[in-house]
Each structure stands twice: as structure tokens, then as C-alpha cells.
């Protein structure tokens, strides 16, 4: 495989892999079942409770 073929392969399939990964991350973040988990995580810095037992 020549350098030109390798770069063409990496550019083409790399773009596809990044696009699929981005779409998967967006779907995971916006999936309705994950809403409560992300709401808890968003409020965690504001909670007065100390989870480490001190």
C-alpha cells in the first residue's frame, strides 16, 4: 500500500468513523432514559450532601 492510498483510506474511513462516533455520543446524551442520570449529574455540584462520609 502506498502512502497516497493509506492517506486516502485514513481520510475516508476516518471521517466516517468520527461521524458515527459523534452520532452515537449525541444519541446517548439525548436518549430519554438517560435524562434522570444527567439531571442528577448536573445538580451534583450544588447539593449540600457529602457522599464520602465525612
Helices and strands as residue ranges (DSSP letters): H 3-30, G 32-34, H 35-43, G 44-46
